[in-house]
Amino acid sequence: KCETDFVAKGDKFQTVANTLAAHVAATSPADIAALLASEIEPGKTVQAYVDEANANLGEKIVLDRFA
């Protein structure tokens, strides 16, 4: 999730959210810690991907749950 509706409705955030959702579906992590530590790309963890998205969007993205 992010802090504002304006960012949440934007294409960049939607791309990030879809990428993260696809990664969760493909890897079935046990919990948030396992998700953040997993590699979303070779050599890049989900945490690094989220940090990069935070910088690019200028808004804090938080992964607090998934199913």
mmCIF file of the N, C-alpha and C atoms, coordinates in Angstrom:
data_MODEL
# 
_entry.id   MODEL 
# 
loop_
_atom_site.group_PDB 
_atom_site.id 
_atom_site.type_symbol 
_atom_site.label_atom_id 
_atom_site.label_alt_id 
_atom_site.label_comp_id 
_atom_site.label_asym_id 
_atom_site.label_entity_id 
_atom_site.label_seq_id 
_atom_site.pdbx_PDB_ins_code 
_atom_site.Cartn_x 
_atom_site.Cartn_y 
_atom_site.Cartn_z 
_atom_site.occupancy 
_atom_site.B_iso_or_equiv 
_atom_site.pdbx_formal_charge 
_atom_site.auth_seq_id 
_atom_site.auth_comp_id 
_atom_site.auth_asym_id 
_atom_site.auth_atom_id 
_atom_site.pdbx_PDB_model_num 
ATOM 1   N N  . LYS A 1 1  ? 0.846  -1.177  0.000   1.00 0.00 ? 1  LYS A N  1 
ATOM 2   C CA . LYS A 1 1  ? 0.000  0.000   0.000   1.00 0.00 ? 1  LYS A CA 1 
ATOM 3   C C  . LYS A 1 1  ? 0.883  1.229   0.000   1.00 0.00 ? 1  LYS A C  1 
ATOM 4   N N  . CYS A 1 2  ? 0.319  2.344   -0.415  1.00 0.00 ? 2  CYS A N  1 
ATOM 5   C CA . CYS A 1 2  ? 1.063  3.594   -0.403  1.00 0.00 ? 2  CYS A CA 1 
ATOM 6   C C  . CYS A 1 2  ? 0.246  4.631   0.360   1.00 0.00 ? 2  CYS A C  1 
ATOM 7   N N  . GLU A 1 3  ? 0.806  5.826   0.452   1.00 0.00 ? 3  GLU A N  1 
ATOM 8   C CA . GLU A 1 3  ? 0.216  6.830   1.336   1.00 0.00 ? 3  GLU A CA 1 
ATOM 9   C C  . GLU A 1 3  ? -0.954 7.609   0.729   1.00 0.00 ? 3  GLU A C  1 
ATOM 10  N N  . THR A 1 4  ? -0.971 7.787   -0.579  1.00 0.00 ? 4  THR A N  1 
ATOM 11  C CA . THR A 1 4  ? -2.024 8.610   -1.177  1.00 0.00 ? 4  THR A CA 1 
ATOM 12  C C  . THR A 1 4  ? -2.728 7.891   -2.324  1.00 0.00 ? 4  THR A C  1 
ATOM 13  N N  . ASP A 1 5  ? -3.985 8.242   -2.541  1.00 0.00 ? 5  ASP A N  1 
ATOM 14  C CA . ASP A 1 5  ? -4.761 7.681   -3.649  1.00 0.00 ? 5  ASP A CA 1 
ATOM 15  C C  . ASP A 1 5  ? -4.190 8.105   -4.993  1.00 0.00 ? 5  ASP A C  1 
ATOM 16  N N  . PHE A 1 6  ? -3.655 9.334   -5.044  1.00 0.00 ? 6  PHE A N  1 
ATOM 17  C CA . PHE A 1 6  ? -3.090 9.843   -6.297  1.00 0.00 ? 6  PHE A CA 1 
ATOM 18  C C  . PHE A 1 6  ? -2.000 8.908   -6.816  1.00 0.00 ? 6  PHE A C  1 
ATOM 19  N N  . VAL A 1 7  ? -1.090 8.509   -5.953  1.00 0.00 ? 7  VAL A N  1 
ATOM 20  C CA . VAL A 1 7  ? -0.013 7.598   -6.347  1.00 0.00 ? 7  VAL A CA 1 
ATOM 21  C C  . VAL A 1 7  ? -0.569 6.202   -6.597  1.00 0.00 ? 7  VAL A C  1 
ATOM 22  N N  . ALA A 1 8  ? -1.483 5.751   -5.752  1.00 0.00 ? 8  ALA A N  1 
ATOM 23  C CA . ALA A 1 8  ? -2.040 4.401   -5.881  1.00 0.00 ? 8  ALA A CA 1 
ATOM 24  C C  . ALA A 1 8  ? -2.720 4.181   -7.230  1.00 0.00 ? 8  ALA A C  1 
ATOM 25  N N  . LYS A 1 9  ? -3.274 5.224   -7.798  1.00 0.00 ? 9  LYS A N  1 
ATOM 26  C CA . LYS A 1 9  ? -3.977 5.105   -9.076  1.00 0.00 ? 9  LYS A CA 1 
ATOM 27  C C  . LYS A 1 9  ? -3.053 5.268   -10.283 1.00 0.00 ? 9  LYS A C  1 
ATOM 28  N N  . GLY A 1 10 ? -1.802 5.646   -10.034 1.00 0.00 ? 10 GLY A N  1 
ATOM 29  C CA . GLY A 1 10 ? -0.867 5.889   -11.130 1.00 0.00 ? 10 GLY A CA 1 
ATOM 30  C C  . GLY A 1 10 ? -0.324 4.610   -11.749 1.00 0.00 ? 10 GLY A C  1 
ATOM 31  N N  . ASP A 1 11 ? 0.098  4.721   -12.996 1.00 0.00 ? 11 ASP A N  1 
ATOM 32  C CA . ASP A 1 11 ? 0.623  3.569   -13.734 1.00 0.00 ? 11 ASP A CA 1 
ATOM 33  C C  . ASP A 1 11 ? 1.872  2.981   -13.091 1.00 0.00 ? 11 ASP A C  1 
ATOM 34  N N  . LYS A 1 12 ? 2.762  3.834   -12.595 1.00 0.00 ? 12 LYS A N  1 
ATOM 35  C CA . LYS A 1 12 ? 4.007  3.333   -11.997 1.00 0.00 ? 12 LYS A CA 1 
ATOM 36  C C  . LYS A 1 12 ? 3.720  2.474   -10.767 1.00 0.00 ? 12 LYS A C  1 
ATOM 37  N N  . PHE A 1 13 ? 2.842  2.944   -9.900  1.00 0.00 ? 13 PHE A N  1 
ATOM 38  C CA . PHE A 1 13 ? 2.508  2.165   -8.707  1.00 0.00 ? 13 PHE A CA 1 
ATOM 39  C C  . PHE A 1 13 ? 1.798  0.874   -9.100  1.00 0.00 ? 13 PHE A C  1 
ATOM 40  N N  . GLN A 1 14 ? 0.910  0.941   -10.058 1.00 0.00 ? 14 GLN A N  1 
ATOM 41  C CA . GLN A 1 14 ? 0.194  -0.258  -10.500 1.00 0.00 ? 14 GLN A CA 1 
ATOM 42  C C  . GLN A 1 14 ? 1.167  -1.305  -11.040 1.00 0.00 ? 14 GLN A C  1 
ATOM 43  N N  . THR A 1 15 ? 2.198  -0.860  -11.750 1.00 0.00 ? 15 THR A N  1 
ATOM 44  C CA . THR A 1 15 ? 3.216  -1.785  -12.254 1.00 0.00 ? 15 THR A CA 1 
ATOM 45  C C  . THR A 1 15 ? 3.960  -2.436  -11.103 1.00 0.00 ? 15 THR A C  1 
ATOM 46  N N  . VAL A 1 16 ? 4.349  -1.646  -10.113 1.00 0.00 ? 16 VAL A N  1 
ATOM 47  C CA . VAL A 1 16 ? 5.042  -2.179  -8.932  1.00 0.00 ? 16 VAL A CA 1 
ATOM 48  C C  . VAL A 1 16 ? 4.140  -3.180  -8.213  1.00 0.00 ? 16 VAL A C  1 
ATOM 49  N N  . ALA A 1 17 ? 2.894  -2.814  -7.991  1.00 0.00 ? 17 ALA A N  1 
ATOM 50  C CA . ALA A 1 17 ? 1.961  -3.695  -7.285  1.00 0.00 ? 17 ALA A CA 1 
ATOM 51  C C  . ALA A 1 17 ? 1.748  -5.002  -8.042  1.00 0.00 ? 17 ALA A C  1 
ATOM 52  N N  . ASN A 1 18 ? 1.591  -4.928  -9.345  1.00 0.00 ? 18 ASN A N  1 
ATOM 53  C CA . ASN A 1 18 ? 1.393  -6.136  -10.149 1.00 0.00 ? 18 ASN A CA 1 
ATOM 54  C C  . ASN A 1 18 ? 2.629  -7.021  -10.143 1.00 0.00 ? 18 ASN A C  1 
ATOM 55  N N  . THR A 1 19 ? 3.806  -6.414  -10.202 1.00 0.00 ? 19 THR A N  1 
ATOM 56  C CA . THR A 1 19 ? 5.057  -7.176  -10.151 1.00 0.00 ? 19 THR A CA 1 
ATOM 57  C C  . THR A 1 19 ? 5.186  -7.896  -8.818  1.00 0.00 ? 19 THR A C  1 
ATOM 58  N N  . LEU A 1 20 ? 4.877  -7.197  -7.733  1.00 0.00 ? 20 LEU A N  1 
ATOM 59  C CA . LEU A 1 20 ? 4.958  -7.812  -6.403  1.00 0.00 ? 20 LEU A CA 1 
ATOM 60  C C  . LEU A 1 20 ? 3.922  -8.924  -6.249  1.00 0.00 ? 20 LEU A C  1 
ATOM 61  N N  . ALA A 1 21 ? 2.714  -8.698  -6.737  1.00 0.00 ? 21 ALA A N  1 
ATOM 62  C CA . ALA A 1 21 ? 1.670  -9.725  -6.644  1.00 0.00 ? 21 ALA A CA 1 
ATOM 63  C C  . ALA A 1 21 ? 2.056  -10.976 -7.427  1.00 0.00 ? 21 ALA A C  1 
ATOM 64  N N  . ALA A 1 22 ? 2.622  -10.797 -8.604  1.00 0.00 ? 22 ALA A N  1 
ATOM 65  C CA . ALA A 1 22 ? 3.060  -11.946 -9.405  1.00 0.00 ? 22 ALA A CA 1 
ATOM 66  C C  . ALA A 1 22 ? 4.184  -12.700 -8.704  1.00 0.00 ? 22 ALA A C  1 
ATOM 67  N N  . HIS A 1 23 ? 5.077  -11.967 -8.055  1.00 0.00 ? 23 HIS A N  1 
ATOM 68  C CA . HIS A 1 23 ? 6.178  -12.607 -7.329  1.00 0.00 ? 23 HIS A CA 1 
ATOM 69  C C  . HIS A 1 23 ? 5.646  -13.418 -6.147  1.00 0.00 ? 23 HIS A C  1 
ATOM 70  N N  . VAL A 1 24 ? 4.703  -12.868 -5.417  1.00 0.00 ? 24 VAL A N  1 
ATOM 71  C CA . VAL A 1 24 ? 4.096  -13.591 -4.289  1.00 0.00 ? 24 VAL A CA 1 
ATOM 72  C C  . VAL A 1 24 ? 3.415  -14.861 -4.797  1.00 0.00 ? 24 VAL A C  1 
ATOM 73  N N  . ALA A 1 25 ? 2.676  -14.752 -5.881  1.00 0.00 ? 25 ALA A N  1 
ATOM 74  C CA . ALA A 1 25 ? 1.982  -15.922 -6.433  1.00 0.00 ? 25 ALA A CA 1 
ATOM 75  C C  . ALA A 1 25 ? 2.967  -16.996 -6.889  1.00 0.00 ? 25 ALA A C  1 
ATOM 76  N N  . ALA A 1 26 ? 4.095  -16.573 -7.436  1.00 0.00 ? 26 ALA A N  1 
ATOM 77  C CA . ALA A 1 26 ? 5.074  -17.528 -7.965  1.00 0.00 ? 26 ALA A CA 1 
ATOM 78  C C  . ALA A 1 26 ? 5.913  -18.193 -6.884  1.00 0.00 ? 26 ALA A C  1 
ATOM 79  N N  . THR A 1 27 ? 6.132  -17.481 -5.766  1.00 0.00 ? 27 THR A N  1 
ATOM 80  C CA . THR A 1 27 ? 7.069  -17.994 -4.754  1.00 0.00 ? 27 THR A CA 1 
ATOM 81  C C  . THR A 1 27 ? 6.415  -18.465 -3.464  1.00 0.00 ? 27 THR A C  1 
ATOM 82  N N  . SER A 1 28 ? 5.197  -18.070 -3.187  1.00 0.00 ? 28 SER A N  1 
ATOM 83  C CA . SER A 1 28 ? 4.475  -18.444 -1.960  1.00 0.00 ? 28 SER A CA 1 
ATOM 84  C C  . SER A 1 28 ? 5.323  -18.302 -0.699  1.00 0.00 ? 28 SER A C  1 
ATOM 85  N N  . PRO A 1 29 ? 5.802  -17.088 -0.405  1.00 0.00 ? 29 PRO A N  1 
ATOM 86  C CA . PRO A 1 29 ? 6.619  -16.910 0.795   1.00 0.00 ? 29 PRO A CA 1 
ATOM 87  C C  . PRO A 1 29 ? 5.813  -17.176 2.065   1.00 0.00 ? 29 PRO A C  1 
ATOM 88  N N  . ALA A 1 30 ? 6.507  -17.587 3.119   1.00 0.00 ? 30 ALA A N  1 
ATOM 89  C CA . ALA A 1 30 ? 5.854  -17.938 4.384   1.00 0.00 ? 30 ALA A CA 1 
ATOM 90  C C  . ALA A 1 30 ? 5.315  -16.715 5.121   1.00 0.00 ? 30 ALA A C  1 
ATOM 91  N N  . ASP A 1 31 ? 6.030  -15.605 5.029   1.00 0.00 ? 31 ASP A N  1 
ATOM 92  C CA . ASP A 1 31 ? 5.634  -14.396 5.746   1.00 0.00 ? 31 ASP A CA 1 
ATOM 93  C C  . ASP A 1 31 ? 6.276  -13.174 5.091   1.00 0.00 ? 31 ASP A C  1 
ATOM 94  N N  . ILE A 1 32 ? 6.022  -11.994 5.656   1.00 0.00 ? 32 ILE A N  1 
ATOM 95  C CA . ILE A 1 32 ? 6.553  -10.749 5.099   1.00 0.00 ? 32 ILE A CA 1 
ATOM 96  C C  . ILE A 1 32 ? 8.077  -10.759 5.091   1.00 0.00 ? 32 ILE A C  1 
ATOM 97  N N  . ALA A 1 33 ? 8.699  -11.232 6.162   1.00 0.00 ? 33 ALA A N  1 
ATOM 98  C CA . ALA A 1 33 ? 10.164 -11.261 6.229   1.00 0.00 ? 33 ALA A CA 1 
ATOM 99  C C  . ALA A 1 33 ? 10.744 -12.119 5.106   1.00 0.00 ? 33 ALA A C  1 
ATOM 100 N N  . ALA A 1 34 ? 10.141 -13.271 4.869   1.00 0.00 ? 34 ALA A N  1 
ATOM 101 C CA . ALA A 1 34 ? 10.610 -14.149 3.788   1.00 0.00 ? 34 ALA A CA 1 
ATOM 102 C C  . ALA A 1 34 ? 10.393 -13.492 2.427   1.00 0.00 ? 34 ALA A C  1 
ATOM 103 N N  . LEU A 1 35 ? 9.279  -12.809 2.262   1.00 0.00 ? 35 LEU A N  1 
ATOM 104 C CA . LEU A 1 35 ? 9.010  -12.105 1.014   1.00 0.00 ? 35 LEU A CA 1 
ATOM 105 C C  . LEU A 1 35 ? 10.060 -11.034 0.766   1.00 0.00 ? 35 LEU A C  1 
ATOM 106 N N  . LEU A 1 36 ? 10.313 -10.196 1.759   1.00 0.00 ? 36 LEU A N  1 
ATOM 107 C CA . LEU A 1 36 ? 11.266 -9.100  1.593   1.00 0.00 ? 36 LEU A CA 1 
ATOM 108 C C  . LEU A 1 36 ? 12.679 -9.597  1.314   1.00 0.00 ? 36 LEU A C  1 
ATOM 109 N N  . ALA A 1 37 ? 13.029 -10.758 1.847   1.00 0.00 ? 37 ALA A N  1 
ATOM 110 C CA . ALA A 1 37 ? 14.372 -11.314 1.657   1.00 0.00 ? 37 ALA A CA 1 
ATOM 111 C C  . ALA A 1 37 ? 14.518 -12.077 0.344   1.00 0.00 ? 37 ALA A C  1 
ATOM 112 N N  . SER A 1 38 ? 13.408 -12.411 -0.303  1.00 0.00 ? 38 SER A N  1 
ATOM 113 C CA . SER A 1 38 ? 13.478 -13.201 -1.536  1.00 0.00 ? 38 SER A CA 1 
ATOM 114 C C  . SER A 1 38 ? 13.946 -12.338 -2.707  1.00 0.00 ? 38 SER A C  1 
ATOM 115 N N  . GLU A 1 39 ? 14.490 -13.003 -3.724  1.00 0.00 ? 39 GLU A N  1 
ATOM 116 C CA . GLU A 1 39 ? 14.971 -12.299 -4.911  1.00 0.00 ? 39 GLU A CA 1 
ATOM 117 C C  . GLU A 1 39 ? 13.844 -12.152 -5.927  1.00 0.00 ? 39 GLU A C  1 
ATOM 118 N N  . ILE A 1 40 ? 13.559 -10.906 -6.280  1.00 0.00 ? 40 ILE A N  1 
ATOM 119 C CA . ILE A 1 40 ? 12.542 -10.622 -7.291  1.00 0.00 ? 40 ILE A CA 1 
ATOM 120 C C  . ILE A 1 40 ? 13.170 -10.600 -8.679  1.00 0.00 ? 40 ILE A C  1 
ATOM 121 N N  . GLU A 1 41 ? 14.451 -10.271 -8.721  1.00 0.00 ? 41 GLU A N  1 
ATOM 122 C CA . GLU A 1 41 ? 15.276 -10.308 -9.926  1.00 0.00 ? 41 GLU A CA 1 
ATOM 123 C C  . GLU A 1 41 ? 16.619 -10.872 -9.496  1.00 0.00 ? 41 GLU A C  1 
ATOM 124 N N  . PRO A 1 42 ? 17.388 -11.415 -10.416 1.00 0.00 ? 42 PRO A N  1 
ATOM 125 C CA . PRO A 1 42 ? 18.718 -11.902 -10.020 1.00 0.00 ? 42 PRO A CA 1 
ATOM 126 C C  . PRO A 1 42 ? 19.536 -10.788 -9.357  1.00 0.00 ? 42 PRO A C  1 
ATOM 127 N N  . GLY A 1 43 ? 19.945 -11.036 -8.119  1.00 0.00 ? 43 GLY A N  1 
ATOM 128 C CA . GLY A 1 43 ? 20.751 -10.067 -7.384  1.00 0.00 ? 43 GLY A CA 1 
ATOM 129 C C  . GLY A 1 43 ? 19.982 -8.936  -6.727  1.00 0.00 ? 43 GLY A C  1 
ATOM 130 N N  . LYS A 1 44 ? 18.647 -8.945  -6.796  1.00 0.00 ? 44 LYS A N  1 
ATOM 131 C CA . LYS A 1 44 ? 17.843 -7.872  -6.184  1.00 0.00 ? 44 LYS A CA 1 
ATOM 132 C C  . LYS A 1 44 ? 16.737 -8.477  -5.341  1.00 0.00 ? 44 LYS A C  1 
ATOM 133 N N  . THR A 1 45 ? 16.743 -8.136  -4.047  1.00 0.00 ? 45 THR A N  1 
ATOM 134 C CA . THR A 1 45 ? 15.696 -8.620  -3.153  1.00 0.00 ? 45 THR A CA 1 
ATOM 135 C C  . THR A 1 45 ? 14.429 -7.783  -3.334  1.00 0.00 ? 45 THR A C  1 
ATOM 136 N N  . VAL A 1 46 ? 13.345 -8.311  -2.817  1.00 0.00 ? 46 VAL A N  1 
ATOM 137 C CA . VAL A 1 46 ? 12.092 -7.561  -2.831  1.00 0.00 ? 46 VAL A CA 1 
ATOM 138 C C  . VAL A 1 46 ? 12.266 -6.268  -2.034  1.00 0.00 ? 46 VAL A C  1 
ATOM 139 N N  . GLN A 1 47 ? 12.993 -6.323  -0.916  1.00 0.00 ? 47 GLN A N  1 
ATOM 140 C CA . GLN A 1 47 ? 13.226 -5.109  -0.125  1.00 0.00 ? 47 GLN A CA 1 
ATOM 141 C C  . GLN A 1 47 ? 13.926 -4.047  -0.961  1.00 0.00 ? 47 GLN A C  1 
ATOM 142 N N  . ALA A 1 48 ? 14.944 -4.428  -1.718  1.00 0.00 ? 48 ALA A N  1 
ATOM 143 C CA . ALA A 1 48 ? 15.653 -3.479  -2.580  1.00 0.00 ? 48 ALA A CA 1 
ATOM 144 C C  . ALA A 1 48 ? 14.726 -2.945  -3.674  1.00 0.00 ? 48 ALA A C  1 
ATOM 145 N N  . TYR A 1 49 ? 13.878 -3.807  -4.218  1.00 0.00 ? 49 TYR A N  1 
ATOM 146 C CA . TYR A 1 49 ? 12.909 -3.400  -5.241  1.00 0.00 ? 49 TYR A CA 1 
ATOM 147 C C  . TYR A 1 49 ? 11.928 -2.370  -4.670  1.00 0.00 ? 49 TYR A C  1 
ATOM 148 N N  . VAL A 1 50 ? 11.440 -2.621  -3.471  1.00 0.00 ? 50 VAL A N  1 
ATOM 149 C CA . VAL A 1 50 ? 10.508 -1.687  -2.822  1.00 0.00 ? 50 VAL A CA 1 
ATOM 150 C C  . VAL A 1 50 ? 11.212 -0.369  -2.501  1.00 0.00 ? 50 VAL A C  1 
ATOM 151 N N  . ASP A 1 51 ? 12.444 -0.440  -2.003  1.00 0.00 ? 51 ASP A N  1 
ATOM 152 C CA . ASP A 1 51 ? 13.203 0.781   -1.707  1.00 0.00 ? 51 ASP A CA 1 
ATOM 153 C C  . ASP A 1 51 ? 13.397 1.620   -2.969  1.00 0.00 ? 51 ASP A C  1 
ATOM 154 N N  . GLU A 1 52 ? 13.704 0.949   -4.073  1.00 0.00 ? 52 GLU A N  1 
ATOM 155 C CA . GLU A 1 52 ? 13.872 1.636   -5.351  1.00 0.00 ? 52 GLU A CA 1 
ATOM 156 C C  . GLU A 1 52 ? 12.554 2.270   -5.797  1.00 0.00 ? 52 GLU A C  1 
ATOM 157 N N  . ALA A 1 53 ? 11.458 1.558   -5.637  1.00 0.00 ? 53 ALA A N  1 
ATOM 158 C CA . ALA A 1 53 ? 10.143 2.094   -5.996  1.00 0.00 ? 53 ALA A CA 1 
ATOM 159 C C  . ALA A 1 53 ? 9.797  3.297   -5.121  1.00 0.00 ? 53 ALA A C  1 
ATOM 160 N N  . ASN A 1 54 ? 10.125 3.229   -3.835  1.00 0.00 ? 54 ASN A N  1 
ATOM 161 C CA . ASN A 1 54 ? 9.887  4.363   -2.939  1.00 0.00 ? 54 ASN A CA 1 
ATOM 162 C C  . ASN A 1 54 ? 10.600 5.604   -3.454  1.00 0.00 ? 54 ASN A C  1 
ATOM 163 N N  . ALA A 1 55 ? 11.854 5.444   -3.857  1.00 0.00 ? 55 ALA A N  1 
ATOM 164 C CA . ALA A 1 55 ? 12.636 6.575   -4.351  1.00 0.00 ? 55 ALA A CA 1 
ATOM 165 C C  . ALA A 1 55 ? 12.065 7.103   -5.669  1.00 0.00 ? 55 ALA A C  1 
ATOM 166 N N  . ASN A 1 56 ? 11.686 6.208   -6.561  1.00 0.00 ? 56 ASN A N  1 
ATOM 167 C CA . ASN A 1 56 ? 11.168 6.624   -7.868  1.00 0.00 ? 56 ASN A CA 1 
ATOM 168 C C  . ASN A 1 56 ? 9.798  7.287   -7.774  1.00 0.00 ? 56 ASN A C  1 
ATOM 169 N N  . LEU A 1 57 ? 8.967  6.806   -6.875  1.00 0.00 ? 57 LEU A N  1 
ATOM 170 C CA . LEU A 1 57 ? 7.615  7.352   -6.738  1.00 0.00 ? 57 LEU A CA 1 
ATOM 171 C C  . LEU A 1 57 ? 7.554  8.545   -5.797  1.00 0.00 ? 57 LEU A C  1 
ATOM 172 N N  . GLY A 1 58 ? 8.568  8.695   -4.949  1.00 0.00 ? 58 GLY A N  1 
ATOM 173 C CA . GLY A 1 58 ? 8.549  9.774   -3.974  1.00 0.00 ? 58 GLY A CA 1 
ATOM 174 C C  . GLY A 1 58 ? 7.525  9.554   -2.878  1.00 0.00 ? 58 GLY A C  1 
ATOM 175 N N  . GLU A 1 59 ? 7.205  8.318   -2.641  1.00 0.00 ? 59 GLU A N  1 
ATOM 176 C CA . GLU A 1 59 ? 6.195  7.961   -1.642  1.00 0.00 ? 59 GLU A CA 1 
ATOM 177 C C  . GLU A 1 59 ? 6.571  6.628   -1.011  1.00 0.00 ? 59 GLU A C  1 
ATOM 178 N N  . LYS A 1 60 ? 6.210  6.473   0.248   1.00 0.00 ? 60 LYS A N  1 
ATOM 179 C CA . LYS A 1 60 ? 6.546  5.241   0.953   1.00 0.00 ? 60 LYS A CA 1 
ATOM 180 C C  . LYS A 1 60 ? 5.545  4.141   0.615   1.00 0.00 ? 60 LYS A C  1 
ATOM 181 N N  . ILE A 1 61 ? 6.084  3.019   0.154   1.00 0.00 ? 61 ILE A N  1 
ATOM 182 C CA . ILE A 1 61 ? 5.285  1.826   -0.107  1.00 0.00 ? 61 ILE A CA 1 
ATOM 183 C C  . ILE A 1 61 ? 5.563  0.848   1.018   1.00 0.00 ? 61 ILE A C  1 
ATOM 184 N N  . VAL A 1 62 ? 4.503  0.264   1.567   1.00 0.00 ? 62 VAL A N  1 
ATOM 185 C CA . VAL A 1 62 ? 4.643  -0.677  2.674   1.00 0.00 ? 62 VAL A CA 1 
ATOM 186 C C  . VAL A 1 62 ? 3.978  -1.996  2.295   1.00 0.00 ? 62 VAL A C  1 
ATOM 187 N N  . LEU A 1 63 ? 4.714  -3.077  2.481   1.00 0.00 ? 63 LEU A N  1 
ATOM 188 C CA . LEU A 1 63 ? 4.132  -4.412  2.323   1.00 0.00 ? 63 LEU A CA 1 
ATOM 189 C C  . LEU A 1 63 ? 3.763  -4.886  3.716   1.00 0.00 ? 63 LEU A C  1 
ATOM 190 N N  . ASP A 1 64 ? 2.468  -4.945  4.014   1.00 0.00 ? 64 ASP A N  1 
ATOM 191 C CA . ASP A 1 64 ? 2.082  -5.333  5.368   1.00 0.00 ? 64 ASP A CA 1 
ATOM 192 C C  . ASP A 1 64 ? 1.268  -6.619  5.429   1.00 0.00 ? 64 ASP A C  1 
ATOM 193 N N  . ARG A 1 65 ? 0.826  -7.114  4.262   1.00 0.00 ? 65 ARG A N  1 
ATOM 194 C CA . ARG A 1 65 ? 0.110  -8.391  4.253   1.00 0.00 ? 65 ARG A CA 1 
ATOM 195 C C  . ARG A 1 65 ? -0.012 -8.888  2.820   1.00 0.00 ? 65 ARG A C  1 
ATOM 196 N N  . PHE A 1 66 ? -0.240 -10.172 2.703   1.00 0.00 ? 66 PHE A N  1 
ATOM 197 C CA . PHE A 1 66 ? -0.509 -10.790 1.414   1.00 0.00 ? 66 PHE A CA 1 
ATOM 198 C C  . PHE A 1 66 ? -1.228 -12.098 1.660   1.00 0.00 ? 66 PHE A C  1 
ATOM 199 N N  . ALA A 1 67 ? -1.844 -12.624 0.629   1.00 0.00 ? 67 ALA A N  1 
ATOM 200 C CA . ALA A 1 67 ? -2.575 -13.887 0.776   1.00 0.00 ? 67 ALA A CA 1 
ATOM 201 C C  . ALA A 1 67 ? -2.203 -14.838 -0.338  1.00 0.00 ? 67 ALA A C  1 
# 
